[in-house]
Amino acid sequence: MSGDSKITKRVDVLREQINYHNYRYYVIDDPEVPDAEYDRLMGELRQIEEKHPSLIVASSPTQRVGATPLSAFSQVTHEQAMLSLGNAFSDDDVMNFDRRVRERLNTDHVEYVAEAKLDGLAISLLYENGELVRAATRGDGATGEDVTHNVRTIDAIPLLLRGNNFPRRLEVRGEIFMAKEGFCKLNKAQLNKQEKPFVNPRNAAAGSLRQLDPKITAQRPLSFYCYSTGIVEHVPDDAWPQGHYQIVRALRDWGLPVQKEMKLFKNISSCLTYYQEIFAMRDNLPHDIDGVVYKVNDIAQQKMLGYLSREPRWAIAHKFPAQEALTKVIDIDIQVGRTGALTPVARLEPVFVGGVTVTNATLHNESEVLRKDVRNGDTVIVRRAGDVIPEVVSVVLSQRPENTSMFVLPDLCPVCGSKVIKEETISRSTPRARARCSGGLICDAQRKEGFKHFVSRQAMDIEGLGEKLIEQLINQNEVRTVADLYRLKRDRLSRLERMADKSADNVLAAIEKSKSTTLPRFLFALGIREVGVATARGLANHFGTLDAVMSANMETLIEVSDVGPIVAKHTYEFFRDERNRAVVDQLIESGLNWSDIAVDVTDDALPLSGDTYVLTGTLLTMTRDAAKEQLQALGAKVSGSVSAKTTVVVAGEKAGSKLTKAEELGIKVLDEAGLNALFATYSL
């Protein structure tokens, strides 16, 4: 054997041994050799690669760090959306979840997988032919950030999968987090360097993962557990497990770390017992958790259950009780939002709750303040609901100071002095009045909030245009509408406080970059009331072009999935306002652009062409989405509401008001058997 062949073989052996020891250390938590031996193997490999650079490959254990710092993260569109989970806060919520699952599946027994809910950041890892090729954050679920260079520095994440029976293209989903011990060491190091410590492990993990220089990320003690898959293509011999628990076991065999606490249960009662066990050991775990996740194990059943717009029907997060603390109300301020809504906010004496220092808590609306009778000077119980949103739970009346007065909502906007009007809205339980400033565009608060929304990450994503700069631009009359942002000049920007030529150039470059966007982002950025990220995406996908959205009437808007009468009304009225249309026209003239979205055009030759179907109630033999797809394949339009133009209403079990309206209008009604007969007629 030649010298070169011996060296190549030694390199292969070293890499195989190092990967094997990484697997034993990070995946099965059973190291076989001392750290010193592992370091010796790694040192030998580095020496050989330094002498023979031609032998270096991207998947080598020595190549985790080495990329040059980035100027910004690029965007990644998820091939399969990374959805969030619905929340349960009580045993009753969990039991109701189980009941809904069993009813939809028409079965008395469902097998569940239960696992601790890590308090970290969701991540997508894409492996092609067993090699890590991309890592992306969850982002808004549809689009995330490419953090591949940083993820490669995390030792717990394999650059190469073990074995050879994995899918040729495999998306692994999991959580990146920081263990408590590593977090304490990191903060100690921060203090030694006289730098600000991190507030909690999740913030530390988030800040570490979003470093533009991967060398900094490499110094942070980040960990990883996988919990599911996304895209799976080219499975060897079609040997893909049919259970979620079995899939995660397979991921473990391929070298990916999984939670030791994950378990398989025959019923939901066992899951609730598991919840209590995990809750009892929460403080003793090496990492932070904020609840337990339950998932239907059977993959076929998961597909039958399907999804809601933002979450799967087959999984739920059972959150731990929110952490609470006592503090005092210093004052009750009124915030004016971008739509003019007045929101009372309690200003609090700082209190540490759920891992963060809380100084403000929303009081939601006037009715909520009066119901809880929160007053200035009160001692209150503050909770981070779901470990996220600070809220005032109740008042400790025994500690109320004398001579306090009840809260009174002002008649005039605290920002612009315009009259406050109250709109009657219906909540899930009781009617209430929502107060809004009538000032519209003359109200600086609404303009400022509108600008902040427009430039935000999920909207136009204009980096560098922060709150203080926006306030300066508005206060100095440099901008009146968001379209004016695209007319800003360097000399005007550089005169502003804390701005110089270079800073101005960076802002202008970010503004220019934002001109190339997408239709969903643009629609969301406009700030139409009730139109969030998901609704904007739905409008874009349904209509395909901005002109089609702007010219849509109420009836066609309601046909969009998740768009009801209220959202349709706000959207319709927004584009009928000449001032709004003028701003949109100016934005387009400034060079904003995107690709139109292809929309399926109904084929007149299809059997149900021209018919409009409405689905209501629960279908047992298929999901509503599957029924919708088959109807559309036959040429039918599937609407979300019943009108005089509806041809047929398909009524499953527990059909409600849509069935009643169909009967009142004399519209043909099909039950599920009739729908299946229809599909059979056309041999779908």
FITOR-595323 format. One record per residue (C-alpha): x, y, z. Coordinates in pm, whole numbers, always signed. Layout:
{{X; Y; Z}} ...
//
This chain:
{{+0; +0; +0}} {{+141; +342; -96}} {{+206; +616; +158}} {{-83; +826; +26}} {{-321; +532; +52}} {{-217; +470; +412}} {{-278; +833; +502}} {{-618; +834; +333}} {{-715; +515; +513}} {{-598; +657; +848}} {{-805; +971; +792}} {{-1113; +758; +719}} {{-1054; +553; +1035}} {{-1009; +863; +1251}} {{-1326; +1025; +1119}} {{-1522; +706; +1173}} {{-1392; +673; +1530}} {{-1463; +1038; +1616}} {{-1816; +1019; +1476}} {{-1871; +696; +1671}} {{-1757; +858; +1997}} {{-1976; +1163; +1928}} {{-2272; +926; +1889}} {{-2200; +754; +2221}} {{-2151; +1086; +2400}} {{-2438; +1296; +2260}} {{-2697; +1040; +2151}} {{-2686; +744; +2390}} {{-2514; +930; +2677}} {{-2263; +646; +2728}} {{-1909; +763; +2643}} {{-1665; +479; +2579}} {{-1333; +663; +2610}} {{-1198; +945; +2832}} {{-1209; +1300; +2698}} {{-830; +1295; +2666}} {{-846; +1005; +2417}} {{-1116; +1183; +2215}} {{-898; +1495; +2208}} {{-599; +1287; +2095}} {{-795; +1143; +1800}} {{-917; +1487; +1699}} {{-567; +1631; +1729}} {{-420; +1358; +1507}} {{-688; +1417; +1242}} {{-622; +1792; +1243}} {{-248; +1737; +1200}} {{-297; +1508; +901}} {{-544; +1746; +735}} {{-308; +2042; +787}} {{-32; +1852; +610}} {{-265; +1718; +339}} {{-531; +1986; +268}} {{-658; +1790; -33}} {{-803; +1533; +210}} {{-1026; +1789; +385}} {{-1400; +1748; +322}} {{-1691; +1957; +452}} {{-1826; +1667; +658}} {{-1501; +1613; +849}} {{-1536; +1658; +1230}} {{-1262; +1922; +1212}} {{-1466; +2144; +978}} {{-1744; +2248; +1216}} {{-1598; +2599; +1240}} {{-1428; +2780; +959}} {{-1680; +2984; +762}} {{-1621; +3357; +738}} {{-1865; +3589; +918}} {{-2187; +3673; +731}} {{-2317; +4023; +662}} {{-2676; +3901; +708}} {{-2877; +3579; +719}} {{-3039; +3467; +396}} {{-3402; +3353; +387}} {{-3514; +2991; +351}} {{-3862; +2893; +236}} {{-3971; +2577; +415}} {{-4086; +2309; +172}} {{-4326; +2193; +442}} {{-4454; +2457; +684}} {{-4320; +2447; +1040}} {{-4643; +2488; +1233}} {{-4692; +2577; +1596}} {{-4882; +2367; +1850}} {{-5214; +2432; +2017}} {{-5193; +2473; +2395}} {{-5367; +2297; +2682}} {{-5351; +2450; +3030}} {{-5552; +2194; +3225}} {{-5633; +1823; +3238}} {{-5979; +1906; +3100}} {{-5819; +2071; +2796}} {{-5616; +1755; +2735}} {{-5918; +1528; +2777}} {{-6113; +1742; +2530}} {{-5823; +1714; +2285}} {{-5832; +1335; +2320}} {{-6210; +1331; +2273}} {{-6183; +1535; +1952}} {{-5911; +1302; +1821}} {{-6112; +986; +1893}} {{-6431; +1133; +1745}} {{-6255; +1232; +1423}} {{-6093; +889; +1397}} {{-6413; +710; +1502}} {{-6223; +492; +1750}} {{-6217; +439; +2125}} {{-5841; +390; +2160}} {{-5553; +609; +2045}} {{-5183; +558; +2113}} {{-4987; +871; +2210}} {{-4622; +973; +2228}} {{-4538; +1208; +2516}} {{-4222; +1413; +2552}} {{-4098; +1710; +2752}} {{-4145; +2044; +2575}} {{-3803; +2205; +2552}} {{-3776; +2579; +2601}} {{-3552; +2653; +2303}} {{-3563; +2736; +1933}} {{-3717; +2517; +1664}} {{-3474; +2421; +1388}} {{-3495; +2240; +1054}} {{-3198; +2026; +945}} {{-3181; +1902; +587}} {{-2970; +1594; +511}} {{-2902; +1483; +156}} {{-2738; +1145; +110}} {{-2671; +1150; +482}} {{-2481; +1481; +486}} {{-2604; +1800; +655}} {{-2656; +2055; +377}} {{-2880; +2319; +537}} {{-3014; +2437; +870}} {{-3294; +2692; +903}} {{-3485; +2855; +1187}} {{-3863; +2823; +1206}} {{-3920; +3196; +1140}} {{-4287; +3260; +1067}} {{-4345; +2894; +983}} {{-4325; +2950; +609}} {{-3990; +3131; +589}} {{-3691; +3107; +821}} {{-3325; +3210; +828}} {{-3034; +3005; +697}} {{-2813; +2935; +1001}} {{-2619; +2642; +853}} {{-2274; +2778; +940}} {{-2372; +2822; +1304}} {{-2550; +2488; +1338}} {{-2241; +2308; +1204}} {{-2056; +2424; +1517}} {{-2293; +2235; +1750}} {{-2123; +1906; +1834}} {{-2452; +1732; +1917}} {{-2569; +1770; +1556}} {{-2405; +1513; +1326}} {{-2260; +1638; +999}} {{-2298; +1284; +863}} {{-2571; +1035; +951}} {{-2478; +686; +1073}} {{-2551; +372; +874}} {{-2688; +366; +521}} {{-3062; +294; +547}} {{-3174; +654; +592}} {{-3379; +841; +328}} {{-3166; +1004; +60}} {{-3334; +1334; +144}} {{-3438; +1382; +504}} {{-3553; +1690; +692}} {{-3506; +1656; +1068}} {{-3685; +1893; +1303}} {{-3586; +1959; +1660}} {{-3498; +2211; +1926}} {{-3173; +2393; +1991}} {{-3132; +2487; +2356}} {{-2876; +2566; +2623}} {{-2845; +2341; +2927}} {{-2858; +2504; +3271}} {{-2495; +2420; +3354}} {{-2368; +2566; +3027}} {{-2584; +2875; +3077}} {{-2435; +2938; +3423}} {{-2079; +2903; +3287}} {{-2157; +3137; +2998}} {{-2296; +3404; +3230}} {{-1997; +3371; +3460}} {{-1770; +3430; +3161}} {{-1982; +3729; +3058}} {{-1944; +3886; +3403}} {{-1570; +3819; +3408}} {{-1546; +4013; +3079}} {{-1764; +4287; +3235}} {{-2033; +4217; +2976}} {{-2406; +4195; +3034}} {{-2521; +3844; +3136}} {{-2808; +3668; +2957}} {{-3147; +3666; +3130}} {{-3233; +3299; +3071}} {{-3109; +2996; +2874}} {{-3357; +3046; +2590}} {{-3242; +3403; +2527}} {{-2882; +3288; +2545}} {{-2949; +3011; +2291}} {{-3134; +3248; +2056}} {{-2857; +3507; +2071}} {{-2591; +3243; +2015}} {{-2762; +3087; +1714}} {{-2810; +3423; +1540}} {{-2446; +3532; +1555}} {{-2318; +3638; +1213}} {{-1975; +3499; +1306}} {{-1994; +3118; +1356}} {{-1677; +3130; +1566}} {{-1876; +3304; +1838}} {{-2153; +3043; +1817}} {{-1891; +2770; +1847}} {{-1790; +2907; +2187}} {{-2145; +2884; +2323}} {{-2266; +2560; +2493}} {{-2557; +2482; +2261}} {{-2735; +2146; +2261}} {{-2992; +1978; +2039}} {{-3270; +1719; +2050}} {{-3473; +1610; +1748}} {{-3844; +1540; +1777}} {{-3987; +1484; +1426}} {{-3928; +1495; +1052}} {{-4043; +1721; +770}} {{-3968; +1636; +408}} {{-3880; +1264; +360}} {{-3785; +1150; +10}} {{-3630; +838; -144}} {{-3670; +594; +144}} {{-3461; +275; +92}} {{-3695; -17; +13}} {{-3990; +197; +125}} {{-3899; +92; +480}} {{-4034; +397; +663}} {{-4175; +345; +1015}} {{-4551; +385; +1050}} {{-4540; +531; +1401}} {{-4402; +863; +1528}} {{-4225; +693; +1819}} {{-4061; +446; +1580}} {{-3950; +730; +1349}} {{-3778; +907; +1636}} {{-3609; +579; +1733}} {{-3481; +554; +1375}} {{-3346; +910; +1393}} {{-3160; +809; +1707}} {{-3005; +511; +1529}} {{-2885; +746; +1254}} {{-2693; +950; +1510}} {{-2940; +1224; +1609}} {{-2991; +1296; +1981}} {{-3344; +1242; +2117}} {{-3500; +1297; +2458}} {{-3458; +1013; +2704}} {{-3787; +1126; +2861}} {{-3992; +1044; +2547}} {{-4241; +761; +2606}} {{-4520; +574; +2427}} {{-4860; +538; +2596}} {{-5178; +345; +2518}} {{-5418; +619; +2634}} {{-5445; +981; +2740}} {{-5479; +897; +3111}} {{-5126; +759; +3111}} {{-5010; +1080; +2943}} {{-5155; +1286; +3229}} {{-4970; +1070; +3482}} {{-4651; +1125; +3280}} {{-4718; +1502; +3289}} {{-4723; +1499; +3670}} {{-4402; +1296; +3680}} {{-4221; +1535; +3446}} {{-4356; +1836; +3633}} {{-4220; +1696; +3961}} {{-3872; +1648; +3811}} {{-3874; +1977; +3614}} {{-3625; +2159; +3838}} {{-3386; +1860; +3839}} {{-3365; +1827; +3462}} {{-3041; +1953; +3302}} {{-3239; +2186; +3072}} {{-3544; +2412; +3093}} {{-3882; +2279; +2986}} {{-4219; +2455; +2987}} {{-4461; +2165; +2944}} {{-4526; +1830; +2782}} {{-4621; +1755; +2419}} {{-4863; +1478; +2324}} {{-4873; +1342; +1968}} {{-5088; +1075; +1805}} {{-4839; +798; +1731}} {{-4993; +639; +1421}} {{-4882; +831; +1110}} {{-5188; +721; +911}} {{-5410; +859; +1186}} {{-5212; +1184; +1187}} {{-5286; +1223; +815}} {{-5656; +1153; +870}} {{-5673; +1417; +1143}} {{-5495; +1676; +930}} {{-5426; +2036; +1024}} {{-5589; +2359; +1123}} {{-5452; +2674; +962}} {{-5162; +2708; +1207}} {{-5138; +2382; +1400}} {{-5185; +2005; +1365}} {{-5500; +1842; +1501}} {{-5296; +1540; +1616}} {{-5068; +1713; +1868}} {{-5101; +1951; +2161}} {{-4869; +2115; +2415}} {{-4975; +2071; +2779}} {{-4817; +2378; +2938}} {{-4698; +2393; +3295}} {{-4876; +2635; +3530}} {{-4751; +2985; +3465}} {{-4514; +3127; +3722}} {{-4659; +3408; +3928}} {{-4528; +3689; +4148}} {{-4647; +3989; +4348}} {{-4568; +4347; +4249}} {{-4724; +4694; +4255}} {{-4896; +4899; +3986}} {{-4713; +5229; +3943}} {{-4953; +5366; +3684}} {{-5199; +5265; +3412}} {{-5101; +5406; +3073}} {{-5291; +5403; +2747}} {{-5111; +5273; +2439}} {{-5243; +5360; +2094}} {{-5179; +5090; +1834}} {{-5136; +5114; +1460}} {{-5511; +5059; +1403}} {{-5602; +5323; +1665}} {{-5698; +5069; +1933}} {{-5654; +5199; +2289}} {{-5497; +4940; +2520}} {{-5454; +4997; +2894}} {{-5109; +4888; +3013}} {{-5006; +4846; +3376}} {{-4666; +4995; +3455}} {{-4521; +4777; +3730}} {{-4246; +4781; +3985}} {{-3991; +4545; +3823}} {{-4047; +4181; +3918}} {{-3871; +3863; +3800}} {{-4129; +3616; +3664}} {{-4070; +3305; +3455}} {{-3709; +3387; +3377}} {{-3750; +3752; +3277}} {{-3788; +4088; +3448}} {{-4140; +4220; +3392}} {{-4211; +4595; +3408}} {{-4531; +4613; +3200}} {{-4841; +4396; +3171}} {{-5129; +4431; +2930}} {{-5477; +4493; +3072}} {{-5631; +4418; +2730}} {{-5925; +4662; +2730}} {{-6147; +4882; +2944}} {{-6387; +4599; +3030}} {{-6100; +4383; +3157}} {{-5960; +4660; +3379}} {{-6302; +4723; +3531}} {{-6372; +4352; +3576}} {{-6051; +4302; +3772}} {{-6077; +4652; +3923}} {{-5707; +4727; +3881}} {{-5607; +5067; +4023}} {{-5291; +5273; +4060}} {{-5101; +5167; +4371}} {{-5259; +4821; +4386}} {{-5056; +4514; +4477}} {{-5126; +4262; +4203}} {{-5044; +3904; +4105}} {{-4854; +3901; +3776}} {{-4831; +3591; +3559}} {{-4656; +3510; +3235}} {{-4947; +3331; +3066}} {{-4810; +3031; +2882}} {{-4466; +3149; +3001}} {{-4481; +3423; +2739}} {{-4724; +3715; +2784}} {{-4716; +3907; +3115}} {{-5063; +3971; +3250}} {{-5224; +4097; +3570}} {{-5417; +3804; +3719}} {{-5585; +3971; +4014}} {{-5563; +4240; +4278}} {{-5466; +4172; +4641}} {{-5747; +4378; +4790}} {{-5616; +4346; +5147}} {{-5312; +4553; +5043}} {{-5502; +4825; +4852}} {{-5401; +5178; +4959}} {{-5665; +5422; +5076}} {{-5822; +5681; +4846}} {{-5767; +5490; +4522}} {{-6005; +5552; +4233}} {{-6144; +5327; +3963}} {{-5994; +5333; +3615}} {{-6157; +5567; +3366}} {{-6082; +5542; +2993}} {{-6012; +5890; +2848}} {{-6257; +6048; +2604}} {{-5971; +6191; +2397}} {{-5671; +6014; +2246}} {{-5367; +6071; +2473}} {{-5145; +6112; +2165}} {{-5334; +6341; +1926}} {{-5636; +6459; +2126}} {{-5888; +6317; +1878}} {{-6220; +6180; +2002}} {{-6219; +5820; +2126}} {{-6496; +5608; +1975}} {{-6618; +5269; +2097}} {{-6698; +4989; +1856}} {{-6921; +4707; +1981}} {{-6751; +4373; +1918}} {{-6850; +4021; +2016}} {{-6603; +3809; +2208}} {{-6639; +3435; +2264}} {{-6829; +3500; +2585}} {{-6971; +3851; +2609}} {{-7007; +4169; +2402}} {{-6760; +4446; +2481}} {{-6669; +4787; +2351}} {{-6334; +4831; +2177}} {{-6206; +5187; +2206}} {{-6028; +5346; +1911}} {{-5877; +5684; +1832}} {{-6065; +5857; +1551}} {{-5756; +6054; +1445}} {{-5645; +5814; +1173}} {{-5347; +5945; +979}} {{-5320; +6262; +1192}} {{-5243; +6052; +1500}} {{-4867; +6014; +1537}} {{-4906; +5695; +1740}} {{-5094; +5524; +1462}} {{-4843; +5642; +1205}} {{-4546; +5536; +1416}} {{-4692; +5195; +1489}} {{-4787; +5158; +1123}} {{-4429; +5237; +1017}} {{-4287; +4993; +1275}} {{-4518; +4724; +1143}} {{-4430; +4799; +780}} {{-4053; +4763; +835}} {{-4077; +4462; +1071}} {{-3907; +4131; +993}} {{-4220; +3946; +878}} {{-4327; +4243; +666}} {{-4078; +4439; +451}} {{-3785; +4340; +676}} {{-3593; +4670; +658}} {{-3297; +4627; +890}} {{-3173; +4938; +1070}} {{-3506; +5122; +1068}} {{-3570; +5094; +1439}} {{-3826; +5265; +1660}} {{-3612; +5568; +1746}} {{-3517; +5638; +1385}} {{-3880; +5608; +1276}} {{-3983; +5854; +1547}} {{-3720; +6102; +1430}} {{-3832; +6070; +1067}} {{-4194; +6132; +1160}} {{-4127; +6407; +1415}} {{-3912; +6598; +1167}} {{-4169; +6552; +886}} {{-3927; +6355; +670}} {{-4200; +6097; +606}} {{-4579; +6112; +604}} {{-4660; +5769; +465}} {{-4458; +5447; +431}} {{-4411; +5526; +62}} {{-4193; +5821; +167}} {{-3934; +5575; +301}} {{-3840; +5495; -58}} {{-3775; +5863; -131}} {{-3530; +5921; +156}} {{-3196; +6078; +62}} {{-2855; +6029; +218}} {{-2800; +6393; +310}} {{-3133; +6413; +497}} {{-3080; +6084; +681}} {{-2723; +6159; +790}} {{-2838; +6478; +968}} {{-3051; +6284; +1213}} {{-2938; +6209; +1566}} {{-2688; +5921; +1594}} {{-2674; +5893; +1217}} {{-2366; +5937; +1001}} {{-2295; +5882; +634}} {{-2216; +5513; +680}} {{-2526; +5451; +892}} {{-2738; +5637; +639}} {{-2591; +5429; +356}} {{-2672; +5107; +545}} {{-3034; +5212; +599}} {{-3073; +5316; +235}} {{-2923; +4984; +122}} {{-3171; +4796; +343}} {{-3459; +4999; +200}} {{-3342; +4926; -153}} {{-3307; +4555; -74}} {{-3663; +4543; +59}} {{-3800; +4637; -283}} {{-3762; +4275; -389}} {{-4025; +4102; -174}} {{-4324; +3867; -195}} {{-4694; +3935; -230}} {{-4780; +3783; +114}} {{-4518; +4002; +284}} {{-4644; +4312; +104}} {{-5006; +4246; +199}} {{-4909; +4189; +561}} {{-4694; +4504; +565}} {{-4989; +4723; +462}} {{-5132; +4677; +810}} {{-5489; +4589; +712}} {{-5687; +4524; +1030}} {{-5710; +4156; +1126}} {{-5483; +4051; +837}} {{-5194; +3866; +996}} {{-4915; +3664; +837}} {{-5127; +3355; +769}} {{-5423; +3553; +632}} {{-5197; +3757; +404}} {{-5050; +3433; +270}} {{-5400; +3294; +215}} {{-5511; +3603; +22}} {{-5198; +3593; -194}} {{-5230; +3223; -273}} {{-5601; +3253; -352}} {{-5587; +3557; -582}} {{-5231; +3536; -712}} {{-5189; +3908; -790}} {{-5222; +4237; -603}} {{-5472; +4369; -858}} {{-5695; +4068; -800}} {{-5687; +4122; -423}} {{-5760; +4494; -455}} {{-6052; +4444; -694}} {{-6209; +4153; -498}} {{-6557; +4208; -359}} {{-6687; +4088; -23}} {{-6826; +3765; -162}} {{-6503; +3657; -331}} {{-6294; +3759; -29}} {{-6499; +3533; +197}} {{-6416; +3241; -32}} {{-6056; +3258; +91}} {{-5971; +3002; +356}} {{-5973; +3156; +708}} {{-6128; +3482; +585}} {{-6460; +3556; +749}} {{-6699; +3852; +713}} {{-6501; +4079; +949}} {{-6163; +4026; +779}} {{-6329; +4053; +437}} {{-6491; +4383; +539}} {{-6162; +4531; +663}} {{-5979; +4419; +348}} {{-6251; +4542; +114}} {{-6276; +4882; +284}} {{-5897; +4924; +297}} {{-5864; +4900; -79}} {{-6171; +5121; -138}} {{-6006; +5407; +51}} {{-5845; +5640; -205}} {{-5570; +5738; +41}} {{-5466; +5376; +88}} {{-5474; +5311; -285}} {{-5258; +5619; -341}} {{-4995; +5487; -98}} {{-5001; +5144; -265}} {{-4957; +5307; -607}} {{-4663; +5514; -478}} {{-4498; +5201; -335}} {{-4527; +5024; -668}} {{-4392; +5330; -850}} {{-4096; +5328; -609}} {{-3992; +4989; -746}} {{-4141; +4736; -505}} {{-4177; +4410; -693}} {{-4256; +4042; -650}} {{-4347; +3741; -856}} {{-4716; +3673; -907}} {{-4843; +3345; -764}} {{-4981; +3083; -1000}} {{-5350; +3021; -932}} {{-5528; +2712; -1060}} {{-5777; +2804; -1331}} {{-6096; +2601; -1345}} {{-6124; +2384; -1655}} {{-6470; +2426; -1809}} {{-6455; +2066; -1931}} {{-6446; +1927; -1577}} {{-6774; +1776; -1447}} {{-6827; +2019; -1158}} {{-6702; +2329; -1340}} {{-6905; +2633; -1237}} {{-7041; +2470; -919}} {{-6969; +2606; -572}} {{-6949; +2362; -280}} {{-6939; +2434; +94}} {{-6810; +2178; +346}} {{-6943; +2181; +702}} {{-6934; +1944; +998}} {{-6703; +1648; +1061}} {{-6625; +1395; +788}} {{-6535; +1045; +906}} {{-6396; +875; +594}} {{-6168; +1161; +490}} {{-6044; +1498; +609}} {{-6212; +1818; +496}} {{-5891; +1912; +314}} {{-5896; +1582; +122}} {{-6259; +1638; +25}} {{-6180; +1991; -85}} {{-5893; +1871; -303}} {{-6111; +1612; -476}} {{-6391; +1862; -539}} {{-6146; +2111; -685}} {{-5997; +1836; -902}} {{-6346; +1791; -1047}} {{-6363; +2163; -1125}} {{-6574; +2284; -831}} {{-6503; +2599; -635}} {{-6497; +2532; -259}} {{-6615; +2825; -49}} {{-6606; +2888; +323}} {{-6953; +3041; +344}} {{-7304; +2970; +219}} {{-7470; +3218; -17}} {{-7730; +3223; -290}} {{-7454; +3124; -533}} {{-7376; +2802; -345}} {{-7460; +2491; -547}} {{-7424; +2217; -286}} {{-7354; +2201; +88}} {{-7179; +1884; +212}} {{-7290; +1826; +570}} {{-7089; +1595; +793}} {{-7159; +1513; +1155}} {{-7247; +1802; +1388}} {{-7303; +2043; +1097}} {{-7407; +2381; +1229}} {{-7524; +2718; +1101}} {{-7409; +2658; +742}} {{-7647; +2363; +713}} {{-7928; +2571; +861}} {{-7864; +2851; +613}} {{-7853; +2604; +322}} {{-8192; +2466; +422}} {{-8335; +2818; +450}} {{-8208; +2904; +100}} {{-8325; +2572; -48}} {{-7970; +2470; -145}} {{-7901; +2103; -218}} {{-7744; +1918; +78}} {{-7528; +1604; +52}} {{-7430; +1385; +347}} {{-7093; +1208; +355}} {{-7232; +898; +183}} {{-7364; +1118; -96}} {{-7026; +1286; -133}} {{-6851; +949; -160}} {{-7107; +840; -419}} {{-7035; +1158; -616}} {{-6661; +1086; -614}} {{-6728; +724; -715}} {{-6937; +843; -1008}} {{-6639; +1025; -1155}} {{-6392; +751; -1053}} {{-6166; +970; -849}} 
//
